[in-house]
Amino acid sequence: MHISSNAYKVLNVLFWLFYAGTVILWFKGSFSQLKSIPVSYAIPLVGLIVTSIIKIIIYIRRKKARVILKDSKSIFFLVLLIALAVAVRIPFLMHHAGLTHSDNAITTLMSKHIAEGKLPPLYFYGQLYQGSLFSHFSALIILIFGFSHLLMELIILAFYLAFIAIQFHFLKNIFSLAFAVMVSIFYCLPIGFMGILGCFFIANAYPMILFLGSLIFYLSYLVSLKNKTNLLPALGFLMGITFWAHQISIFFILAALVVLAFKINTLWKKYLPLLFYIIMGCLPLLMAEILRKFHLLKYLLPGDGYAPGGIQIKKTIKMSLLLFSKSPNSLRYVYFFLFLLGFFALLYPSFKAKKIQPQSLYSLFFLLFLPIYFISHFSKMYLVRYLLPLYFCLPVLILGVFWLIRSKFKYYLMGLILLLLFFGLNLKEVQKDLQAVKKSHRQRFQTLTAMKKTGNRYWRGNFWTAYLFTALSGEELIADSYSVNRYFPYRLMYENLGTGENYVFNDVERRRALHFTRLLEACHLDYQKIDLGDYLLIHDINTPICPASLLAPVHSAFPDPEISRKYFQKGFLNIDFKNIGEKKGSNYWIHAEIPGYSSYIKKFPLEKGRTKIQLPYPREKSFPLEFHLSYKGIKIAQTQKRIKCSPPDSVQERKKRIVFLTGVNSTVKIKDKRMHVCAKQVKIEINKRKKYISKIRLYLYSPFKFSHPWWYGDYRQEVEIYLNGQSVRKTSLKDGFNIISIPFDDSHAIENAITLSLQFKYHLFFNFAPYGKLATLLEKIEIEP
């Protein structure tokens, strides 16, 4: 296909315009400023696909591209190395459920949700950093093969194998085939933190970052030292998209830029477009930073100063030993010393030649890593995973000191060093890990089976159990996290779709589970328990439990409400409650209800002489009154009482204009205003003759904050409004204050009273109203004549 230079430039411009449009429209749902754009991402995507196909055809025609297998010896060794890396990890893959945890599970669920067409997250669920590149790639694989947890482990392992392949090729070019084989053996064997746990680390996708980071560094070498400037677009784009994927890739990117700077004097004009391609690569991140006022900078800038202290350096060295082995063996310090010797040894060729040599590039990477690490936010977190970029240069520098030996005997020494490292420092740890993984795999699937047999789909657990079981079940079970909430929709599902309360506790939470059961027993609440060893199920609790109440103190005795006086007046039943039980404590609420007609919840202070509740009552000869106490939102079953009430024969009209029947309870102060807490179903009586009403106006406040990006979807509180049982309006509430007008006509009039009913779509527990689930807050009702 022949195409002129100008036409090809136009094609390039169109390609990047379509790409930018696709990215912006694909992620528009994550930004309130962009949600209203009435254009689908599919429109620019079609243009992107067409221009991509044309560019590929042109490239093939121009280059006359052919697949030529060169250097069969290198390919043979690489295949053997890949086979070795896979073989030693097969026993772990056979017990894949034991490899994972909730961090990994969240990325797994992100991939599943993207494949299902749900709102694509820009970042890791519940965070404003660490991009979702791996999840998007995995979603494509899921669309082809279907979802399974094992598939996710295979995908992340494939990236690790790709990292080995890139390193092998790079090392072969700048050192030798034998040296590349030796270093690759280190990567293939399960050595140190990265050997098993790291290479299956789905959450942070470190194998993908190592692969992309090593590819970036290799391409910078080819551009700067091999003058292959035609690779600059690919290099720039990779830099950008890798930085979005995980900001820890900054180590690779800055190191690559330093390598490019070696030829800045001769190639600076060709380097200028590099910035454009970097911007295109990290376009999702730039969107977020611009629209969220550069939130990410705090992770890359220093917190408490630029110079690392002695304690910080000591802790970092101690953590770095985990890269060699998890064993506390002092031999790790020998390998740390070899690492430092290798660093200086590989710098020697450059000092000798008085110019940078390819063999020194790995030492250069380590030299640049140190200052960047210590001035960044990563160094203040003291987590070994933030040292994993060192894995790129770790085995190269360990074996680098032997590279200076001219005799081929150096390769025997390298082999001996690797064998000692694996068999002396890592083999026992790997065996322990395998046994632990097998046990966890078995226990987790036993627990999943038990959870399913209960017939309950919706569960609660802490962060480390909730998302784990949700992912392992492929969302056949939904478990909401009561501790760290990464995916808000699960809480919405649990509290609106679940029947009863169901909890799963891990072995570390035994004391919490025991405390919880004691609390339930103290409140005389029934529950079912299944002890599975590492996990404990407490389920089928038939009363709502506020998550904040799990650790509520257990009392040996509770207050006991009793009616000290009740009387009928102007259409209301007035009840005075007094406490005849325990006098100490707080967070008690009295729940009073005339079943099917009216109810109210009010705080029950133990120090006061009485607590008064006023309930409108029905026009019946007699009706039951039920009441009980709750403690931090948990019903105290033994305080449940029921009495019969008989109003006077004479009809007492309620003259109060607005009467709350059910679902409208005590007030809370929000935004400097006192507002009533409303349940999911609200019933209000309006006593006003029809000829005086033209419109009813509700002033509501929605506290859900559905516009927050962490909801990952177009969730809205909805309300359907009924007048005397007839639906008159259905509308959505925006976050915060809302004014809803309800038109009124003759068809809604029944004598003097109008029953206004509100049916909300969602309700949740909120900390400011712990005694029950909340659907909205009612500021006031206006009646327009």
VOGU-3710 file (C-alpha; in Angstrom, 3 decimals, decimal comma):
1> mhissnaykv> 0,000/0,000/0,000  1,595/3,278/-1,130  0,869/6,381/0,920  2,472/9,801/0,799  4,323/11,322/3,760  1,661/13,976/4,322  -1,143/11,404/4,167  0,666/9,250/6,720  0,978/12,256/9,051  -2,759/12,840/8,757
11> lnvlfwlfya> -3,338/9,162/9,509  -1,174/9,477/12,636  -3,069/12,544/13,819  -6,383/10,729/13,331  -5,056/7,666/15,147  -4,108/9,640/18,262  -7,295/11,704/18,179  -9,364/8,519/18,071  -7,217/7,024/20,828  -7,638/10,068/23,097
21> gtvilwfkgs> -11,386/10,150/22,426  -11,740/6,455/23,235  -9,842/6,774/26,525  -11,737/9,883/27,663  -15,166/8,456/26,819  -14,309/5,011/28,215  -13,516/6,487/31,632  -16,036/9,351/31,623  -18,231/7,534/34,142  -15,512/7,974/36,777
31> fsqlksipvs> -15,791/11,762/36,663  -18,864/13,811/37,536  -17,596/16,532/35,162  -17,670/14,132/32,184  -20,621/11,833/32,920  -23,062/13,985/31,000  -21,165/13,787/27,685  -23,792/12,196/25,369  -21,285/10,302/23,200  -20,376/6,605/23,406
41> yaiplvgliv> -16,759/5,449/23,466  -17,696/3,073/20,615  -17,644/5,926/18,082  -13,951/6,859/18,420  -13,129/3,188/19,071  -14,276/2,262/15,565  -12,024/4,989/14,151  -9,146/3,766/16,316  -9,544/0,194/15,066  -9,713/1,271/11,402
51> tsiikiiiyi> -6,650/3,542/11,616  -4,750/0,847/13,541  -5,433/-1,727/10,824  -4,289/0,705/8,119  -1,087/1,514/10,058  -0,329/-2,189/10,524  -0,817/-2,921/6,810  1,437/0,005/5,865  4,113/-1,155/8,306  4,054/-4,711/6,947
61> rrkkarvilk> 4,275/-3,480/3,340  7,096/-1,045/4,072  9,194/-3,371/6,195  8,235/-6,524/4,330  7,957/-8,026/7,768  8,791/-11,683/8,083  9,095/-13,884/11,095  12,641/-15,221/11,086  13,782/-17,490/13,881  17,408/-16,627/14,523
71> dsksifflvl> 19,787/-17,928/17,143  18,124/-21,293/17,739  20,532/-21,915/20,638  19,164/-18,897/22,552  15,584/-19,936/21,806  16,316/-23,451/23,069  17,686/-22,159/26,372  14,829/-19,683/26,773  12,236/-22,432/26,252  13,991/-24,589/28,874
81> lialavavri> 14,060/-21,671/31,308  10,368/-20,908/30,815  9,583/-24,607/31,293  11,605/-24,603/34,543  9,817/-21,474/35,819  6,421/-23,013/35,114  7,307/-26,460/36,466  8,392/-25,266/39,906  5,160/-23,261/40,235  2,716/-25,942/39,087
91> pflmhhaglt> 2,240/-27,330/42,633  1,223/-23,846/43,740  -1,112/-23,354/40,777  -2,820/-26,638/41,652  -3,773/-25,000/44,965  -4,361/-21,513/43,596  -6,964/-20,514/46,195  -4,261/-20,679/48,853  -2,063/-18,230/46,934  -4,438/-15,321/46,984
101> hsdnaittlm> -5,761/-12,766/49,463  -8,238/-9,910/49,392  -5,889/-7,424/47,701  -5,521/-9,880/44,828  -9,235/-10,590/44,972  -10,105/-6,939/44,378  -8,076/-6,819/41,160  -9,696/-10,124/40,145  -13,158/-8,658/40,727  -12,230/-5,503/38,805
111> skhiaegklp> -11,304/-7,657/35,811  -14,570/-9,575/36,052  -16,633/-6,391/36,307  -14,932/-4,809/33,274  -15,546/-7,990/31,255  -19,219/-7,853/32,286  -19,588/-4,304/31,007  -19,777/-2,567/34,377  -18,283/0,890/34,861  -14,540/0,508/34,190
121> plyfygqlyq> -12,497/1,688/37,180  -9,641/4,071/36,506  -7,723/2,919/39,575  -7,682/0,049/42,059  -11,067/-0,118/43,803  -11,242/2,298/46,728  -8,052/4,156/45,790  -7,076/7,195/43,758  -3,795/5,682/42,555  -2,523/2,446/40,965
131> gslfshfsal> -4,168/2,177/37,558  -6,361/-0,617/36,245  -4,266/-1,584/33,196  -3,824/-5,183/34,355  -7,554/-5,527/35,029  -8,389/-4,245/31,549  -5,980/-6,710/29,950  -7,344/-9,554/32,094  -10,912/-8,582/31,155  -10,094/-9,255/27,500
141> iilifgfshl> -8,806/-12,728/28,411  -11,915/-13,383/30,520  -14,116/-12,470/27,552  -12,364/-15,210/25,563  -12,016/-17,987/28,161  -14,586/-17,097/30,805  -13,943/-16,181/34,413  -12,022/-18,310/36,882  -9,595/-17,512/39,663  -7,030/-19,931/38,234
151> lmeliilafy> -7,122/-18,023/34,944  -6,148/-14,833/36,773  -3,161/-16,573/38,347  -2,110/-17,851/34,916  -2,353/-14,348/33,426  -0,103/-12,798/36,076  2,333/-15,718/35,730  2,441/-15,100/31,953  3,627/-11,543/32,632  6,322/-12,902/34,930
161> lafiaiqfhf> 7,481/-15,278/32,204  7,503/-12,362/29,739  9,708/-10,458/32,188  12,153/-13,384/32,244  12,179/-13,441/28,425  12,924/-9,689/28,159  15,679/-9,923/30,758  17,176/-12,946/29,015  17,279/-11,130/25,682  18,658/-7,915/27,187
171> lknifslafa> 21,389/-9,703/29,187  22,386/-11,846/26,227  22,979/-8,688/24,182  25,053/-6,783/26,739  26,775/-9,672/28,521  26,676/-13,183/27,065  24,296/-16,072/26,522  25,763/-17,971/29,476  25,384/-15,007/31,827  21,801/-14,476/30,630
181> vmvsifyclp> 21,046/-18,145/31,407  22,526/-17,852/34,921  20,560/-14,726/35,808  17,387/-16,217/34,346  17,805/-19,330/36,511  17,589/-17,008/39,532  14,285/-15,670/38,193  12,973/-19,146/37,398  13,628/-20,588/40,843  11,344/-19,622/43,745
191> igfmgilgcf> 13,846/-17,358/45,490  12,954/-14,697/48,025  9,737/-12,722/48,287  9,258/-12,463/44,531  9,890/-16,140/43,873  6,353/-17,309/44,670  4,310/-14,673/46,460  5,538/-11,845/44,251  5,105/-13,561/40,911  1,461/-14,313/41,800
201> fianaypmil> 0,847/-10,824/43,182  -2,244/-9,903/41,164  -3,188/-6,868/43,263  -0,252/-4,652/42,375  0,491/-6,574/39,176  4,223/-6,450/39,945  5,124/-9,086/37,333  3,475/-6,856/34,716  5,336/-3,803/36,053  8,625/-5,724/35,983
211> flgslifyls> 7,906/-6,797/32,410  6,949/-3,302/31,212  9,725/-1,679/33,257  12,420/-3,966/31,867  11,035/-3,431/28,359  11,207/0,359/28,859  14,803/0,120/30,069  15,742/-2,158/27,169  14,152/0,166/24,598  15,972/3,165/26,102
221> ylvslknktn> 19,217/1,211/25,648  18,365/0,504/22,007  17,453/4,156/21,321  20,400/5,738/23,125  23,249/3,271/22,621  22,100/1,568/19,416  20,597/4,676/17,717  17,226/2,983/17,068  15,261/6,235/17,298  12,327/4,695/15,420
231> llpalgflmg> 11,427/3,054/18,750  10,819/6,404/20,486  7,010/6,408/19,994  6,728/2,924/21,497  9,087/3,861/24,318  7,211/7,062/25,190  3,807/5,379/25,116  5,082/2,516/27,298  6,487/4,992/29,807  3,127/6,745/30,095
241> itfwahqisi> 0,876/3,722/30,296  3,209/1,925/32,738  3,235/4,948/35,037  -0,562/4,889/35,038  -0,532/1,126/35,719  1,504/1,627/38,891  3,361/4,687/40,045  6,192/2,538/41,387  7,275/2,285/37,743  8,757/5,781/38,178
251> ffilaalvvl> 12,047/4,016/39,007  12,200/2,429/35,555  10,998/5,549/33,753  13,503/7,954/35,313  16,316/5,441/34,825  15,344/5,105/31,148  15,302/8,905/30,749  18,815/9,069/32,194  19,954/6,471/29,646  18,364/8,541/26,866
261> afkintlwkk> 20,212/11,613/28,165  23,523/10,023/27,191  22,806/11,070/23,595  20,912/14,261/24,319  23,479/16,369/22,438  23,050/14,501/19,173  19,473/13,238/19,377  17,622/16,013/21,253  15,506/16,981/18,223  14,305/13,411/17,860
271> ylpllfyiim> 13,589/13,248/21,593  11,107/16,157/21,490  8,084/14,051/20,386  8,769/11,674/23,299  6,782/13,906/25,665  3,702/13,663/23,446  3,778/9,869/23,464  4,280/9,798/27,252  1,209/12,035/27,646  -0,824/9,747/25,400
281> gclpllmaei> 0,254/6,705/27,403  -0,671/8,173/30,774  -3,789/9,971/29,511  -6,093/8,183/32,007  -3,881/9,309/34,867  -3,654/12,878/33,551  -7,443/13,035/33,335  -7,711/12,052/36,982  -4,967/14,385/38,167  -6,346/17,430/36,367
291> lrkfhllkyl> -9,920/16,805/37,497  -8,889/15,848/41,062  -6,309/18,566/41,688  -3,162/16,419/41,442  -3,948/14,051/44,293  -1,166/11,642/43,289  1,769/13,976/43,905  1,914/13,146/47,613  3,016/9,579/46,823  5,935/10,735/44,713
301> lpgdgyapgg> 7,104/13,691/46,779  8,957/13,480/50,093  7,011/13,634/53,307  9,426/14,489/56,128  12,494/15,662/54,279  14,856/14,505/51,573  17,629/12,936/53,637  16,921/9,424/54,934  17,634/8,828/58,619  19,613/5,997/60,135
311> iqikktikms> 16,504/4,106/61,258  14,989/4,388/57,798  18,142/3,020/56,147  18,409/0,195/58,697  14,785/-0,861/58,155  15,229/-0,721/54,389  18,311/-2,973/54,532  16,423/-5,424/56,755  13,514/-5,502/54,312  15,843/-5,937/51,336
321> lllfskspns> 17,078/-9,222/52,818  13,610/-10,659/52,109  14,415/-10,327/48,417  17,101/-12,999/48,927  15,161/-15,244/51,292  12,434/-15,180/53,934  14,680/-17,336/56,124  16,383/-15,438/58,997  19,666/-17,164/58,084  22,701/-14,862/58,428
331> lryvyfflfl> 23,910/-16,120/55,032  21,589/-13,507/53,524  24,123/-10,847/54,501  26,741/-12,615/52,363  24,465/-12,252/49,344  23,756/-8,645/50,272  27,531/-8,080/50,308  27,865/-9,809/46,909  25,114/-7,528/45,629  27,078/-4,436/46,679
341> lgffallyps> 30,313/-5,839/45,229  28,527/-6,535/41,957  27,262/-2,967/41,880  30,821/-1,607/41,924  32,191/-4,389/39,709  29,783/-3,593/36,855  30,574/0,118/37,110  34,256/-0,650/36,528  34,029/-1,071/32,701  32,552/2,432/32,395
351> fkakkiqpqs> 35,233/3,997/34,610  37,900/2,200/32,616  36,490/3,307/29,238  35,579/6,779/30,610  32,134/6,451/29,062  29,023/4,501/29,860  29,183/0,826/28,950  26,092/-1,390/28,518  27,222/-3,697/31,344  26,974/-0,763/33,778
361> lyslffllfl> 23,296/-0,089/33,084  22,080/-2,361/35,897  24,387/-0,629/38,387  23,089/2,668/37,073  19,530/1,536/37,768  20,384/0,746/41,400  22,256/4,033/41,763  19,162/5,937/40,599  16,756/3,778/42,602  18,196/4,724/45,989
371> piyfishfsk> 17,654/8,521/45,999  14,251/8,239/44,285  13,118/5,631/46,805  14,278/7,505/49,893  12,740/10,843/48,925  9,429/9,283/47,889  6,417/8,342/49,980  7,171/4,644/49,328  10,161/4,615/51,703  8,008/5,772/54,650
381> mylvryllpl> 5,686/2,758/54,390  8,277/0,030/55,157  6,739/-2,597/52,912  8,958/-5,035/51,041  6,775/-4,850/47,948  7,984/-1,301/47,314  11,515/-2,683/46,948  10,470/-5,101/44,213  11,807/-2,905/41,351  15,219/-3,950/42,674
391> yfclpvlilg> 14,374/-7,439/41,474  15,202/-6,095/38,008  18,881/-5,725/38,921  19,215/-8,023/41,959  20,577/-11,251/40,380  22,614/-9,285/37,820  24,512/-7,507/40,595  24,822/-10,646/42,772  26,527/-12,453/39,894  28,132/-9,310/38,462
401> vfwlirskfk> 31,261/-9,529/40,581  32,090/-12,849/38,860  31,632/-11,326/35,401  35,061/-9,665/35,667  36,723/-13,093/35,873  38,056/-13,859/32,400  37,959/-17,646/32,704  34,809/-19,601/31,903  35,199/-20,975/35,405  33,158/-17,934/36,487
411> yylmglilll> 29,988/-19,611/35,281  30,607/-22,569/37,586  30,982/-20,115/40,465  27,741/-18,417/39,448  25,966/-21,765/39,353  27,345/-22,658/42,791  26,157/-19,307/44,205  22,651/-19,896/42,810  22,461/-23,476/44,083  23,542/-22,387/47,564
421> lffglnlkev> 21,023/-19,527/47,495  18,160/-21,839/46,555  18,968/-24,988/48,517  20,581/-23,261/51,492  18,257/-20,314/51,981  15,013/-20,904/50,095  14,125/-24,582/49,694  12,770/-25,062/53,228  10,835/-21,802/52,998  9,316/-22,896/49,675
431> qkdlqavkks> 8,284/-26,227/51,184  6,660/-24,408/54,110  4,896/-22,069/51,707  3,591/-24,981/49,658  2,177/-26,728/52,730  0,561/-23,482/53,873  -0,894/-22,878/50,411  -2,301/-26,419/50,254  -3,929/-26,012/53,656  -5,378/-22,606/52,802
441> hrqrfqtlta> -6,708/-23,898/49,465  -8,484/-26,791/51,152  -9,880/-24,690/54,011  -11,119/-21,938/51,721  -13,033/-24,253/49,434  -14,483/-26,100/52,425  -15,649/-22,748/53,758  -17,110/-21,736/50,388  -19,055/-24,998/50,257  -20,386/-24,457/53,783
451> mkktgnrywr> -21,393/-20,874/53,019  -23,324/-21,986/49,943  -25,083/-24,775/51,846  -26,589/-22,257/54,258  -28,602/-20,877/51,343  -27,414/-17,328/52,070  -25,817/-15,374/49,238  -24,939/-12,191/51,146  -22,284/-12,211/53,870  -20,064/-9,905/55,870
461> gnfwtaylft> -16,450/-10,276/56,915  -13,366/-8,228/57,477  -11,331/-6,981/54,522  -9,154/-10,114/54,358  -12,096/-12,516/54,119  -14,898/-10,585/52,401  -13,352/-9,899/48,999  -11,425/-13,172/49,076  -14,558/-15,349/49,184  -16,442/-13,093/46,804
471> alsgeeliad> -13,708/-13,535/44,176  -13,174/-17,256/44,773  -16,905/-17,845/44,329  -17,009/-15,714/41,171  -19,589/-13,507/42,967  -21,879/-16,457/43,494  -21,492/-15,253/47,077  -21,268/-11,540/47,871  -19,366/-10,620/51,030  -19,255/-7,017/52,202
481> sysvnryfpy> -16,264/-5,812/54,213  -17,174/-4,266/57,558  -13,611/-2,986/58,034  -11,960/-1,499/54,921  -14,586/-0,873/52,260  -13,068/-1,034/48,773  -16,210/-1,671/46,746  -19,228/0,270/47,992  -21,901/-1,549/45,895  -21,409/-4,735/47,946
491> rlmyenlgtg> -22,592/-2,920/51,068  -25,591/-1,669/49,149  -26,394/-5,238/48,062  -25,879/-6,705/51,532  -28,127/-4,238/53,328  -30,858/-4,141/50,674  -30,954/-7,602/49,105  -29,773/-9,831/51,925  -32,134/-11,719/54,222  -30,764/-11,876/57,753
501> enyvfndver> -27,235/-11,206/58,952  -24,409/-13,582/58,028  -20,772/-13,250/59,093  -17,568/-15,069/58,203  -14,562/-14,742/60,532  -11,029/-15,952/59,902  -8,859/-17,669/62,502  -7,165/-14,412/63,526  -10,594/-13,049/64,465  -11,503/-15,831/66,911
511> rralhftrll> -11,681/-13,409/69,831  -13,866/-11,014/67,857  -16,180/-13,860/66,810  -16,414/-15,072/70,413  -17,223/-11,544/71,556  -19,879/-11,240/68,852  -21,598/-14,497/69,859  -21,580/-13,412/73,504  -23,208/-10,155/72,474  -25,887/-12,007/70,498
521> eachldyqki> -26,533/-14,364/73,399  -26,710/-11,476/75,858  -29,387/-9,935/73,621  -31,211/-13,315/73,384  -30,821/-13,405/69,602  -30,807/-16,729/67,767  -28,001/-17,599/65,357  -26,362/-20,557/63,622  -22,637/-21,347/63,917  -20,328/-23,502/61,779
531> dlgdyllihd> -16,707/-23,921/62,909  -14,453/-24,852/59,989  -11,039/-24,528/61,631  -9,490/-21,553/59,902  -12,902/-19,948/59,394  -16,020/-19,540/61,490  -19,510/-18,858/60,130  -22,116/-17,093/62,254  -25,279/-16,790/60,233  -29,046/-16,478/60,051
541> intpicpasl> -29,306/-13,698/62,622  -32,788/-12,345/62,030  -32,242/-8,766/63,124  -30,183/-5,996/61,473  -26,666/-5,552/62,855  -24,848/-2,257/62,467  -21,183/-3,062/61,534  -19,982/-0,588/64,174  -21,675/-2,738/66,837  -19,507/-5,841/66,411
551> lapvhsafpd> -17,166/-4,759/69,194  -19,836/-3,236/71,422  -19,175/-4,050/75,105  -21,142/-7,032/76,378  -23,203/-6,254/79,471  -24,325/-8,838/81,981  -27,573/-6,900/82,460  -29,539/-4,504/80,294  -32,051/-1,753/80,994  -35,664/-2,861/80,975
561> peisrkyfqk> -38,354/-0,484/79,700  -41,729/-0,324/81,376  -44,718/1,916/80,753  -45,213/4,231/83,710  -48,140/6,078/82,138  -50,143/6,068/78,930  -53,079/8,201/77,887  -55,020/9,184/74,774  -55,175/12,811/73,734  -56,205/14,514/70,489
571> gflnidfkni> -55,768/11,385/68,390  -52,408/10,382/69,904  -51,358/7,672/72,303  -48,904/9,237/74,740  -46,566/6,784/76,450  -44,108/7,453/79,260  -41,390/4,800/79,532  -39,236/4,286/82,579  -36,277/2,006/83,159  -36,619/-0,728/85,755
581> gekkgsnywi> -33,403/-2,554/84,799  -29,681/-1,767/84,620  -28,996/1,918/85,266  -25,533/2,152/83,697  -24,604/2,392/80,039  -25,448/4,340/76,902  -26,428/3,910/73,254  -29,861/2,518/74,061  -32,936/3,281/71,968  -36,604/2,635/72,599
591> haeipgyssy> -38,654/1,299/69,656  -42,412/1,712/69,991  -44,918/0,515/67,376  -48,593/0,058/66,753  -48,123/-2,767/64,203  -49,167/-1,802/60,706  -50,053/1,766/61,651  -47,450/3,890/63,425  -43,989/3,668/64,991  -41,204/5,774/66,452
601> ikkfplekgr> -37,618/5,326/67,670  -36,142/7,534/70,347  -33,024/7,586/72,476  -33,505/5,947/75,876  -31,267/7,743/78,379  -30,997/5,737/81,575  -30,428/8,705/83,859  -33,721/10,451/83,029  -36,860/9,645/84,964  -38,892/8,925/81,835
611> tkiqlpypre> -38,850/8,898/78,042  -41,976/10,110/76,281  -43,182/8,864/72,896  -46,311/10,020/71,098  -47,901/7,662/68,549  -50,944/8,366/66,370  -53,414/5,521/66,809  -56,003/3,960/64,468  -59,785/4,283/64,786  -60,259/0,832/66,254
621> ksfplefhls> -61,795/-0,430/69,482  -58,456/-1,899/70,506  -54,996/-2,424/69,066  -51,670/-3,857/70,235  -48,671/-1,757/71,275  -45,231/-3,336/70,957  -41,967/-1,944/72,259  -38,379/-3,028/72,871  -34,894/-1,650/73,405  -31,949/-1,774/71,026
631> ykgikiaqtq> -28,306/-1,475/71,995  -26,066/0,181/69,411  -28,569/-0,859/66,761  -28,887/-4,465/67,995  -32,313/-5,548/69,192  -32,433/-6,733/72,828  -34,963/-9,510/72,360  -35,706/-10,015/76,071  -37,008/-6,444/76,327  -39,687/-7,105/73,689
641> krikcsppds> -43,139/-6,478/75,185  -46,674/-6,290/73,856  -49,753/-4,821/75,502  -53,336/-4,210/74,456  -54,619/-0,634/74,198  -58,265/0,467/74,108  -58,881/4,112/73,182  -61,941/6,039/74,448  -65,198/5,580/72,567  -65,357/9,202/71,478
651> vqerkkrivf> -63,440/9,871/68,229  -60,539/12,233/68,765  -59,549/14,023/65,579  -55,902/14,850/65,068  -55,705/18,552/64,439  -51,963/18,527/63,858  -51,370/19,288/60,185  -48,522/16,830/59,572  -48,431/13,555/61,488  -45,583/11,067/61,128
661> ltgvnstvki> -47,000/7,551/61,072  -44,107/5,191/60,273  -40,513/5,476/59,111  -39,843/9,006/60,418  -37,785/8,997/63,606  -35,569/11,142/65,830  -33,674/14,105/64,411  -29,949/14,462/63,767  -27,943/17,569/62,970  -26,531/17,638/59,433
671> kdkrmhvcak> -25,213/20,748/57,684  -26,262/22,838/60,709  -29,877/21,720/60,347  -31,993/19,347/62,423  -33,486/16,676/60,187  -35,592/13,580/60,769  -34,087/10,169/60,025  -36,260/8,330/57,496  -36,463/4,593/56,920  -36,920/2,859/53,573
681> qvkieinkrk> -40,712/3,020/53,892  -42,290/6,211/55,192  -45,946/6,962/55,865  -47,158/10,453/56,756  -50,657/11,723/57,466  -51,574/15,204/56,229  -54,644/16,678/57,863  -55,803/19,402/55,511  -58,974/19,770/53,461  -58,508/19,251/49,743
691> kyiskirlyl> -59,617/22,712/48,725  -56,690/24,220/50,608  -53,983/22,088/48,959  -52,522/22,573/45,501  -49,025/21,198/46,066  -46,998/19,357/48,683  -43,283/20,099/48,851  -40,748/17,751/50,509  -37,303/18,958/51,604  -35,043/15,888/51,654
701> yspfkfshpw> -31,321/15,365/52,172  -29,614/12,309/50,639  -26,401/11,319/52,504  -25,314/8,477/50,182  -22,809/10,478/48,108  -23,498/8,359/45,042  -21,556/10,884/42,936  -18,329/9,731/44,602  -16,148/7,824/42,101  -15,816/4,837/44,442
711> wygdyrqeve> -19,396/3,752/43,762  -18,256/2,538/40,314  -21,635/2,839/38,681  -24,625/5,057/38,106  -26,275/4,487/41,483  -29,048/6,839/42,592  -31,416/6,964/45,490  -34,908/6,695/44,075  -38,237/7,359/45,717  -41,750/6,488/44,630
721> iylngqsvrk> -44,439/8,723/46,118  -47,999/7,606/46,850  -51,035/9,622/47,876  -53,633/7,415/49,550  -52,071/4,353/47,954  -51,969/5,789/44,426  -48,545/6,365/42,850  -48,185/10,004/41,808  -44,461/10,400/41,174  -41,197/8,494/40,914
731> tslkdgfnii> -37,962/10,443/40,999  -34,251/10,267/41,812  -32,505/12,196/44,555  -29,231/13,941/43,958  -26,591/13,955/46,693  -27,341/16,486/49,394  -30,413/18,717/49,483  -33,464/18,008/47,313  -36,832/19,707/46,945  -39,594/17,464/45,576
741> sipfddshai> -42,943/18,916/44,551  -46,028/16,703/44,575  -49,071/17,980/42,640  -52,428/17,450/44,305  -55,892/17,030/42,794  -59,361/15,899/43,857  -58,704/12,223/43,164  -56,364/12,035/46,182  -58,837/13,384/48,764  -60,389/11,137/51,401
751> enaitlslqf> -62,343/13,340/53,795  -59,898/15,496/55,744  -56,853/13,194/55,798  -54,311/12,408/53,126  -51,830/9,556/53,527  -48,486/10,375/51,938  -46,263/7,314/51,473  -42,631/7,236/50,350  -40,933/4,080/49,126  -37,139/4,453/48,775
761> kyhlffnfap> -34,885/2,158/46,763  -31,929/1,939/49,183  -31,146/2,187/52,855  -27,862/1,837/54,748  -26,443/2,158/58,236  -24,789/5,527/58,833  -22,610/6,391/61,811  -24,674/9,452/62,693  -27,858/7,316/63,033  -26,679/3,984/64,483
771> ygklatllek> -30,053/2,655/65,654  -31,333/1,663/62,211  -30,891/1,832/58,482  -31,443/5,200/56,862  -32,921/6,010/53,440  -32,965/9,803/53,575  -33,249/12,768/55,932  -36,382/14,903/56,065  -35,865/18,576/56,778  -39,468/19,751/56,434
781> ieiep> -42,730/19,427/54,520  -44,446/22,454/53,011  -48,101/22,495/51,985  -48,955/25,066/49,363  -52,569/26,297/49,344
//
